[in-house]
Amino acid sequence: MLTCLVAAAVVNAADNWAWPLERGSDPQTYQETVSTGQDSRSAVLDESATSEVFPRLILQCTPGDGDSMRARIDWRRFISSFNTDISFTADSKKRLWLKFGVDSSNKITLAKSADDTSSLIGYLAGATTLTVRVTPYSESEIEASYDLAGLDDAITALTAKCGGDH
């Protein structure tokens, strides 16, 4: 019995790092979306430095619109009220810098164009780990890390749901 419980716990822990597809509605556009995402393996402090949060990396698209794939990071804490530079480091590759917009909550950063999202997806292809860094307004740099195992398959499935060719 104990062996079964331990095995179930391992399966559930592994699921925490998977890239499941989820259907939902984008709160900004009210359009139906399909997304995949993962919470960071590492915590960052919130803007008041009183609690830890786990930023969520999200890839999202609108079914039927193949060119609608977009990347976002829900930092779950204040980042900025204006566009900000985000640094991505996959495995030991050279850093990829992209300028992301910030939504009205000032906590979510978003790729500004389909080209930026395509660049990011291409950069992540075949990689196993990702470190994302951002410098919140008037603060020191913070970083979040992700396990990319299964991301390539999730992107393929996501693209198929939205009719694109990423």
PyMOL commands that place a pseudoatom at each C-alpha (Angstrom):
pseudoatom trace, name=CA, resn=MET, resi=1, chain=A, elem=C, hetatm=0, pos=[0.000, 0.000, 0.000]
pseudoatom trace, name=CA, resn=LEU, resi=2, chain=A, elem=C, hetatm=0, pos=[2.766, 2.434, 0.938]
pseudoatom trace, name=CA, resn=THR, resi=3, chain=A, elem=C, hetatm=0, pos=[4.543, 1.687, -2.358]
pseudoatom trace, name=CA, resn=CYS, resi=4, chain=A, elem=C, hetatm=0, pos=[1.391, 2.661, -4.288]
pseudoatom trace, name=CA, resn=LEU, resi=5, chain=A, elem=C, hetatm=0, pos=[1.107, 5.939, -2.389]
pseudoatom trace, name=CA, resn=VAL, resi=6, chain=A, elem=C, hetatm=0, pos=[4.766, 6.782, -3.031]
pseudoatom trace, name=CA, resn=ALA, resi=7, chain=A, elem=C, hetatm=0, pos=[4.362, 5.963, -6.738]
pseudoatom trace, name=CA, resn=ALA, resi=8, chain=A, elem=C, hetatm=0, pos=[1.246, 8.167, -6.939]
pseudoatom trace, name=CA, resn=ALA, resi=9, chain=A, elem=C, hetatm=0, pos=[3.116, 11.020, -5.253]
pseudoatom trace, name=CA, resn=VAL, resi=10, chain=A, elem=C, hetatm=0, pos=[5.973, 10.730, -7.767]
pseudoatom trace, name=CA, resn=VAL, resi=11, chain=A, elem=C, hetatm=0, pos=[3.530, 10.790, -10.699]
pseudoatom trace, name=CA, resn=ASN, resi=12, chain=A, elem=C, hetatm=0, pos=[1.775, 13.835, -9.250]
pseudoatom trace, name=CA, resn=ALA, resi=13, chain=A, elem=C, hetatm=0, pos=[5.085, 15.616, -8.629]
pseudoatom trace, name=CA, resn=ALA, resi=14, chain=A, elem=C, hetatm=0, pos=[6.156, 14.916, -12.209]
pseudoatom trace, name=CA, resn=ASP, resi=15, chain=A, elem=C, hetatm=0, pos=[2.852, 16.319, -13.479]
pseudoatom trace, name=CA, resn=ASN, resi=16, chain=A, elem=C, hetatm=0, pos=[3.668, 19.645, -11.799]
pseudoatom trace, name=CA, resn=TRP, resi=17, chain=A, elem=C, hetatm=0, pos=[6.473, 20.170, -14.340]
pseudoatom trace, name=CA, resn=ALA, resi=18, chain=A, elem=C, hetatm=0, pos=[4.533, 18.989, -17.408]
pseudoatom trace, name=CA, resn=TRP, resi=19, chain=A, elem=C, hetatm=0, pos=[3.179, 21.287, -20.118]
pseudoatom trace, name=CA, resn=PRO, resi=20, chain=A, elem=C, hetatm=0, pos=[-0.573, 20.511, -20.205]
pseudoatom trace, name=CA, resn=LEU, resi=21, chain=A, elem=C, hetatm=0, pos=[-2.843, 22.094, -22.807]
pseudoatom trace, name=CA, resn=GLU, resi=22, chain=A, elem=C, hetatm=0, pos=[-5.642, 24.170, -21.315]
pseudoatom trace, name=CA, resn=ARG, resi=23, chain=A, elem=C, hetatm=0, pos=[-8.632, 25.897, -22.905]
pseudoatom trace, name=CA, resn=GLY, resi=24, chain=A, elem=C, hetatm=0, pos=[-9.800, 29.205, -21.529]
pseudoatom trace, name=CA, resn=SER, resi=25, chain=A, elem=C, hetatm=0, pos=[-10.649, 32.807, -22.253]
pseudoatom trace, name=CA, resn=ASP, resi=26, chain=A, elem=C, hetatm=0, pos=[-8.063, 35.561, -22.527]
pseudoatom trace, name=CA, resn=PRO, resi=27, chain=A, elem=C, hetatm=0, pos=[-9.141, 38.220, -19.997]
pseudoatom trace, name=CA, resn=GLN, resi=28, chain=A, elem=C, hetatm=0, pos=[-7.756, 40.997, -22.215]
pseudoatom trace, name=CA, resn=THR, resi=29, chain=A, elem=C, hetatm=0, pos=[-9.382, 39.998, -25.511]
pseudoatom trace, name=CA, resn=TYR, resi=30, chain=A, elem=C, hetatm=0, pos=[-12.246, 37.779, -24.286]
pseudoatom trace, name=CA, resn=GLN, resi=31, chain=A, elem=C, hetatm=0, pos=[-11.314, 35.314, -27.049]
pseudoatom trace, name=CA, resn=GLU, resi=32, chain=A, elem=C, hetatm=0, pos=[-11.199, 31.571, -26.510]
pseudoatom trace, name=CA, resn=THR, resi=33, chain=A, elem=C, hetatm=0, pos=[-7.592, 30.442, -26.220]
pseudoatom trace, name=CA, resn=VAL, resi=34, chain=A, elem=C, hetatm=0, pos=[-5.533, 27.301, -25.876]
pseudoatom trace, name=CA, resn=SER, resi=35, chain=A, elem=C, hetatm=0, pos=[-2.411, 27.542, -23.782]
pseudoatom trace, name=CA, resn=THR, resi=36, chain=A, elem=C, hetatm=0, pos=[0.359, 25.585, -22.174]
pseudoatom trace, name=CA, resn=GLY, resi=37, chain=A, elem=C, hetatm=0, pos=[2.347, 26.814, -19.237]
pseudoatom trace, name=CA, resn=GLN, resi=38, chain=A, elem=C, hetatm=0, pos=[4.469, 25.949, -16.286]
pseudoatom trace, name=CA, resn=ASP, resi=39, chain=A, elem=C, hetatm=0, pos=[5.218, 27.506, -12.911]
pseudoatom trace, name=CA, resn=SER, resi=40, chain=A, elem=C, hetatm=0, pos=[8.855, 28.263, -12.225]
pseudoatom trace, name=CA, resn=ARG, resi=41, chain=A, elem=C, hetatm=0, pos=[10.890, 25.719, -10.275]
pseudoatom trace, name=CA, resn=SER, resi=42, chain=A, elem=C, hetatm=0, pos=[12.385, 28.631, -8.364]
pseudoatom trace, name=CA, resn=ALA, resi=43, chain=A, elem=C, hetatm=0, pos=[10.533, 31.198, -6.292]
pseudoatom trace, name=CA, resn=VAL, resi=44, chain=A, elem=C, hetatm=0, pos=[10.954, 34.959, -6.397]
pseudoatom trace, name=CA, resn=LEU, resi=45, chain=A, elem=C, hetatm=0, pos=[9.928, 37.384, -3.697]
pseudoatom trace, name=CA, resn=ASP, resi=46, chain=A, elem=C, hetatm=0, pos=[6.836, 39.495, -4.240]
pseudoatom trace, name=CA, resn=GLU, resi=47, chain=A, elem=C, hetatm=0, pos=[7.157, 43.273, -4.504]
pseudoatom trace, name=CA, resn=SER, resi=48, chain=A, elem=C, hetatm=0, pos=[6.946, 43.726, -0.724]
pseudoatom trace, name=CA, resn=ALA, resi=49, chain=A, elem=C, hetatm=0, pos=[9.496, 40.929, -0.120]
pseudoatom trace, name=CA, resn=THR, resi=50, chain=A, elem=C, hetatm=0, pos=[7.087, 39.231, 2.278]
pseudoatom trace, name=CA, resn=SER, resi=51, chain=A, elem=C, hetatm=0, pos=[6.172, 36.080, 0.356]
pseudoatom trace, name=CA, resn=GLU, resi=52, chain=A, elem=C, hetatm=0, pos=[7.450, 33.861, -2.412]
pseudoatom trace, name=CA, resn=VAL, resi=53, chain=A, elem=C, hetatm=0, pos=[5.694, 33.551, -5.765]
pseudoatom trace, name=CA, resn=PHE, resi=54, chain=A, elem=C, hetatm=0, pos=[6.309, 31.195, -8.678]
pseudoatom trace, name=CA, resn=PRO, resi=55, chain=A, elem=C, hetatm=0, pos=[6.190, 33.009, -12.042]
pseudoatom trace, name=CA, resn=ARG, resi=56, chain=A, elem=C, hetatm=0, pos=[4.266, 31.173, -14.785]
pseudoatom trace, name=CA, resn=LEU, resi=57, chain=A, elem=C, hetatm=0, pos=[5.602, 30.957, -18.344]
pseudoatom trace, name=CA, resn=ILE, resi=58, chain=A, elem=C, hetatm=0, pos=[2.696, 30.667, -20.801]
pseudoatom trace, name=CA, resn=LEU, resi=59, chain=A, elem=C, hetatm=0, pos=[2.432, 30.043, -24.547]
pseudoatom trace, name=CA, resn=GLN, resi=60, chain=A, elem=C, hetatm=0, pos=[-1.043, 30.802, -25.845]
pseudoatom trace, name=CA, resn=CYS, resi=61, chain=A, elem=C, hetatm=0, pos=[-2.926, 30.871, -29.139]
pseudoatom trace, name=CA, resn=THR, resi=62, chain=A, elem=C, hetatm=0, pos=[-6.410, 31.409, -30.521]
pseudoatom trace, name=CA, resn=PRO, resi=63, chain=A, elem=C, hetatm=0, pos=[-7.994, 28.368, -32.247]
pseudoatom trace, name=CA, resn=GLY, resi=64, chain=A, elem=C, hetatm=0, pos=[-8.308, 28.888, -35.992]
pseudoatom trace, name=CA, resn=ASP, resi=65, chain=A, elem=C, hetatm=0, pos=[-5.678, 31.629, -36.073]
pseudoatom trace, name=CA, resn=GLY, resi=66, chain=A, elem=C, hetatm=0, pos=[-2.337, 29.949, -36.717]
pseudoatom trace, name=CA, resn=ASP, resi=67, chain=A, elem=C, hetatm=0, pos=[-0.366, 33.174, -36.388]
pseudoatom trace, name=CA, resn=SER, resi=68, chain=A, elem=C, hetatm=0, pos=[-1.764, 34.052, -32.978]
pseudoatom trace, name=CA, resn=MET, resi=69, chain=A, elem=C, hetatm=0, pos=[0.833, 32.228, -30.825]
pseudoatom trace, name=CA, resn=ARG, resi=70, chain=A, elem=C, hetatm=0, pos=[2.093, 34.532, -28.107]
pseudoatom trace, name=CA, resn=ALA, resi=71, chain=A, elem=C, hetatm=0, pos=[4.328, 34.242, -25.079]
pseudoatom trace, name=CA, resn=ARG, resi=72, chain=A, elem=C, hetatm=0, pos=[3.708, 35.753, -21.687]
pseudoatom trace, name=CA, resn=ILE, resi=73, chain=A, elem=C, hetatm=0, pos=[5.027, 35.488, -18.171]
pseudoatom trace, name=CA, resn=ASP, resi=74, chain=A, elem=C, hetatm=0, pos=[2.754, 35.992, -15.198]
pseudoatom trace, name=CA, resn=TRP, resi=75, chain=A, elem=C, hetatm=0, pos=[5.306, 37.074, -12.616]
pseudoatom trace, name=CA, resn=ARG, resi=76, chain=A, elem=C, hetatm=0, pos=[2.617, 37.147, -9.899]
pseudoatom trace, name=CA, resn=ARG, resi=77, chain=A, elem=C, hetatm=0, pos=[4.228, 40.322, -8.551]
pseudoatom trace, name=CA, resn=PHE, resi=78, chain=A, elem=C, hetatm=0, pos=[4.755, 43.892, -9.719]
pseudoatom trace, name=CA, resn=ILE, resi=79, chain=A, elem=C, hetatm=0, pos=[7.245, 44.192, -12.580]
pseudoatom trace, name=CA, resn=SER, resi=80, chain=A, elem=C, hetatm=0, pos=[6.747, 47.564, -14.248]
pseudoatom trace, name=CA, resn=SER, resi=81, chain=A, elem=C, hetatm=0, pos=[4.187, 49.878, -15.757]
pseudoatom trace, name=CA, resn=PHE, resi=82, chain=A, elem=C, hetatm=0, pos=[5.987, 50.082, -19.113]
pseudoatom trace, name=CA, resn=ASN, resi=83, chain=A, elem=C, hetatm=0, pos=[7.801, 47.838, -21.617]
pseudoatom trace, name=CA, resn=THR, resi=84, chain=A, elem=C, hetatm=0, pos=[10.719, 45.929, -20.183]
pseudoatom trace, name=CA, resn=ASP, resi=85, chain=A, elem=C, hetatm=0, pos=[13.639, 43.818, -21.379]
pseudoatom trace, name=CA, resn=ILE, resi=86, chain=A, elem=C, hetatm=0, pos=[13.465, 40.109, -20.617]
pseudoatom trace, name=CA, resn=SER, resi=87, chain=A, elem=C, hetatm=0, pos=[16.512, 37.835, -20.765]
pseudoatom trace, name=CA, resn=PHE, resi=88, chain=A, elem=C, hetatm=0, pos=[16.097, 34.171, -21.704]
pseudoatom trace, name=CA, resn=THR, resi=89, chain=A, elem=C, hetatm=0, pos=[18.912, 31.635, -21.273]
pseudoatom trace, name=CA, resn=ALA, resi=90, chain=A, elem=C, hetatm=0, pos=[18.193, 28.103, -22.510]
pseudoatom trace, name=CA, resn=ASP, resi=91, chain=A, elem=C, hetatm=0, pos=[20.779, 25.499, -21.521]
pseudoatom trace, name=CA, resn=SER, resi=92, chain=A, elem=C, hetatm=0, pos=[24.191, 27.026, -22.272]
pseudoatom trace, name=CA, resn=LYS, resi=93, chain=A, elem=C, hetatm=0, pos=[23.064, 29.075, -25.294]
pseudoatom trace, name=CA, resn=LYS, resi=94, chain=A, elem=C, hetatm=0, pos=[23.839, 32.756, -25.630]
pseudoatom trace, name=CA, resn=ARG, resi=95, chain=A, elem=C, hetatm=0, pos=[21.184, 34.900, -23.919]
pseudoatom trace, name=CA, resn=LEU, resi=96, chain=A, elem=C, hetatm=0, pos=[18.167, 35.963, -25.965]
pseudoatom trace, name=CA, resn=TRP, resi=97, chain=A, elem=C, hetatm=0, pos=[16.922, 39.465, -25.117]
pseudoatom trace, name=CA, resn=LEU, resi=98, chain=A, elem=C, hetatm=0, pos=[13.358, 40.455, -26.000]
pseudoatom trace, name=CA, resn=LYS, resi=99, chain=A, elem=C, hetatm=0, pos=[11.421, 43.612, -25.139]
pseudoatom trace, name=CA, resn=PHE, resi=100, chain=A, elem=C, hetatm=0, pos=[8.066, 42.571, -23.663]
pseudoatom trace, name=CA, resn=GLY, resi=101, chain=A, elem=C, hetatm=0, pos=[5.051, 44.735, -23.033]
pseudoatom trace, name=CA, resn=VAL, resi=102, chain=A, elem=C, hetatm=0, pos=[3.376, 44.854, -19.632]
pseudoatom trace, name=CA, resn=ASP, resi=103, chain=A, elem=C, hetatm=0, pos=[-0.355, 44.378, -19.122]
pseudoatom trace, name=CA, resn=SER, resi=104, chain=A, elem=C, hetatm=0, pos=[-2.550, 46.678, -17.035]
pseudoatom trace, name=CA, resn=SER, resi=105, chain=A, elem=C, hetatm=0, pos=[-1.930, 44.662, -13.845]
pseudoatom trace, name=CA, resn=ASN, resi=106, chain=A, elem=C, hetatm=0, pos=[1.806, 45.484, -14.179]
pseudoatom trace, name=CA, resn=LYS, resi=107, chain=A, elem=C, hetatm=0, pos=[2.478, 41.830, -13.277]
pseudoatom trace, name=CA, resn=ILE, resi=108, chain=A, elem=C, hetatm=0, pos=[2.305, 40.108, -16.670]
pseudoatom trace, name=CA, resn=THR, resi=109, chain=A, elem=C, hetatm=0, pos=[4.862, 40.622, -19.404]
pseudoatom trace, name=CA, resn=LEU, resi=110, chain=A, elem=C, hetatm=0, pos=[3.845, 39.796, -22.991]
pseudoatom trace, name=CA, resn=ALA, resi=111, chain=A, elem=C, hetatm=0, pos=[5.703, 39.330, -26.268]
pseudoatom trace, name=CA, resn=LYS, resi=112, chain=A, elem=C, hetatm=0, pos=[5.034, 42.411, -28.364]
pseudoatom trace, name=CA, resn=SER, resi=113, chain=A, elem=C, hetatm=0, pos=[4.852, 40.597, -31.706]
pseudoatom trace, name=CA, resn=ALA, resi=114, chain=A, elem=C, hetatm=0, pos=[4.398, 37.211, -33.350]
pseudoatom trace, name=CA, resn=ASP, resi=115, chain=A, elem=C, hetatm=0, pos=[8.018, 37.517, -34.515]
pseudoatom trace, name=CA, resn=ASP, resi=116, chain=A, elem=C, hetatm=0, pos=[9.224, 37.804, -30.901]
pseudoatom trace, name=CA, resn=THR, resi=117, chain=A, elem=C, hetatm=0, pos=[7.222, 34.722, -29.942]
pseudoatom trace, name=CA, resn=SER, resi=118, chain=A, elem=C, hetatm=0, pos=[8.577, 32.814, -32.964]
pseudoatom trace, name=CA, resn=SER, resi=119, chain=A, elem=C, hetatm=0, pos=[12.120, 33.828, -32.003]
pseudoatom trace, name=CA, resn=LEU, resi=120, chain=A, elem=C, hetatm=0, pos=[11.555, 32.590, -28.465]
pseudoatom trace, name=CA, resn=ILE, resi=121, chain=A, elem=C, hetatm=0, pos=[10.015, 29.279, -29.592]
pseudoatom trace, name=CA, resn=GLY, resi=122, chain=A, elem=C, hetatm=0, pos=[12.898, 28.687, -32.010]
pseudoatom trace, name=CA, resn=TYR, resi=123, chain=A, elem=C, hetatm=0, pos=[15.391, 29.522, -29.287]
pseudoatom trace, name=CA, resn=LEU, resi=124, chain=A, elem=C, hetatm=0, pos=[13.767, 27.054, -26.862]
pseudoatom trace, name=CA, resn=ALA, resi=125, chain=A, elem=C, hetatm=0, pos=[13.568, 24.183, -29.377]
pseudoatom trace, name=CA, resn=GLY, resi=126, chain=A, elem=C, hetatm=0, pos=[15.396, 21.141, -28.065]
pseudoatom trace, name=CA, resn=ALA, resi=127, chain=A, elem=C, hetatm=0, pos=[16.495, 22.865, -24.848]
pseudoatom trace, name=CA, resn=THR, resi=128, chain=A, elem=C, hetatm=0, pos=[16.091, 21.233, -21.437]
pseudoatom trace, name=CA, resn=THR, resi=129, chain=A, elem=C, hetatm=0, pos=[16.255, 24.179, -19.032]
pseudoatom trace, name=CA, resn=LEU, resi=130, chain=A, elem=C, hetatm=0, pos=[15.403, 27.864, -19.150]
pseudoatom trace, name=CA, resn=THR, resi=131, chain=A, elem=C, hetatm=0, pos=[16.309, 30.774, -16.915]
pseudoatom trace, name=CA, resn=VAL, resi=132, chain=A, elem=C, hetatm=0, pos=[14.317, 33.991, -17.362]
pseudoatom trace, name=CA, resn=ARG, resi=133, chain=A, elem=C, hetatm=0, pos=[15.546, 37.264, -15.879]
pseudoatom trace, name=CA, resn=VAL, resi=134, chain=A, elem=C, hetatm=0, pos=[13.872, 40.635, -15.520]
pseudoatom trace, name=CA, resn=THR, resi=135, chain=A, elem=C, hetatm=0, pos=[14.629, 43.744, -13.517]
pseudoatom trace, name=CA, resn=PRO, resi=136, chain=A, elem=C, hetatm=0, pos=[11.466, 45.069, -11.868]
pseudoatom trace, name=CA, resn=TYR, resi=137, chain=A, elem=C, hetatm=0, pos=[11.173, 48.838, -11.755]
pseudoatom trace, name=CA, resn=SER, resi=138, chain=A, elem=C, hetatm=0, pos=[13.583, 50.279, -9.130]
pseudoatom trace, name=CA, resn=GLU, resi=139, chain=A, elem=C, hetatm=0, pos=[14.658, 46.830, -7.914]
pseudoatom trace, name=CA, resn=SER, resi=140, chain=A, elem=C, hetatm=0, pos=[17.381, 44.247, -8.435]
pseudoatom trace, name=CA, resn=GLU, resi=141, chain=A, elem=C, hetatm=0, pos=[17.141, 41.591, -11.118]
pseudoatom trace, name=CA, resn=ILE, resi=142, chain=A, elem=C, hetatm=0, pos=[15.025, 38.524, -10.377]
pseudoatom trace, name=CA, resn=GLU, resi=143, chain=A, elem=C, hetatm=0, pos=[15.107, 35.168, -12.124]
pseudoatom trace, name=CA, resn=ALA, resi=144, chain=A, elem=C, hetatm=0, pos=[12.833, 32.205, -12.650]
pseudoatom trace, name=CA, resn=SER, resi=145, chain=A, elem=C, hetatm=0, pos=[13.874, 28.786, -13.932]
pseudoatom trace, name=CA, resn=TYR, resi=146, chain=A, elem=C, hetatm=0, pos=[11.875, 26.216, -15.896]
pseudoatom trace, name=CA, resn=ASP, resi=147, chain=A, elem=C, hetatm=0, pos=[12.212, 22.552, -16.846]
pseudoatom trace, name=CA, resn=LEU, resi=148, chain=A, elem=C, hetatm=0, pos=[11.587, 22.404, -20.599]
pseudoatom trace, name=CA, resn=ALA, resi=149, chain=A, elem=C, hetatm=0, pos=[11.141, 18.620, -20.800]
pseudoatom trace, name=CA, resn=GLY, resi=150, chain=A, elem=C, hetatm=0, pos=[8.076, 18.032, -22.980]
pseudoatom trace, name=CA, resn=LEU, resi=151, chain=A, elem=C, hetatm=0, pos=[7.807, 21.626, -24.228]
pseudoatom trace, name=CA, resn=ASP, resi=152, chain=A, elem=C, hetatm=0, pos=[8.573, 20.747, -27.871]
pseudoatom trace, name=CA, resn=ASP, resi=153, chain=A, elem=C, hetatm=0, pos=[5.689, 18.237, -27.886]
pseudoatom trace, name=CA, resn=ALA, resi=154, chain=A, elem=C, hetatm=0, pos=[3.402, 20.743, -26.141]
pseudoatom trace, name=CA, resn=ILE, resi=155, chain=A, elem=C, hetatm=0, pos=[4.196, 23.401, -28.774]
pseudoatom trace, name=CA, resn=THR, resi=156, chain=A, elem=C, hetatm=0, pos=[3.423, 20.911, -31.554]
pseudoatom trace, name=CA, resn=ALA, resi=157, chain=A, elem=C, hetatm=0, pos=[0.075, 20.056, -29.913]
pseudoatom trace, name=CA, resn=LEU, resi=158, chain=A, elem=C, hetatm=0, pos=[-0.697, 23.729, -29.261]
pseudoatom trace, name=CA, resn=THR, resi=159, chain=A, elem=C, hetatm=0, pos=[0.081, 24.650, -32.860]
pseudoatom trace, name=CA, resn=ALA, resi=160, chain=A, elem=C, hetatm=0, pos=[-2.177, 21.848, -34.106]
pseudoatom trace, name=CA, resn=LYS, resi=161, chain=A, elem=C, hetatm=0, pos=[-5.056, 23.166, -31.969]
pseudoatom trace, name=CA, resn=CYS, resi=162, chain=A, elem=C, hetatm=0, pos=[-4.664, 26.661, -33.393]
pseudoatom trace, name=CA, resn=GLY, resi=163, chain=A, elem=C, hetatm=0, pos=[-3.944, 25.770, -37.010]
pseudoatom trace, name=CA, resn=GLY, resi=164, chain=A, elem=C, hetatm=0, pos=[-0.482, 27.293, -37.265]
pseudoatom trace, name=CA, resn=ASP, resi=165, chain=A, elem=C, hetatm=0, pos=[2.922, 26.182, -38.445]
pseudoatom trace, name=CA, resn=HIS, resi=166, chain=A, elem=C, hetatm=0, pos=[5.277, 27.274, -35.636]
for i in range(1, 166): cmd.bond("trace and resi %d" % i, "trace and resi %d" % (i + 1))
show_as sticks, trace
zoom trace
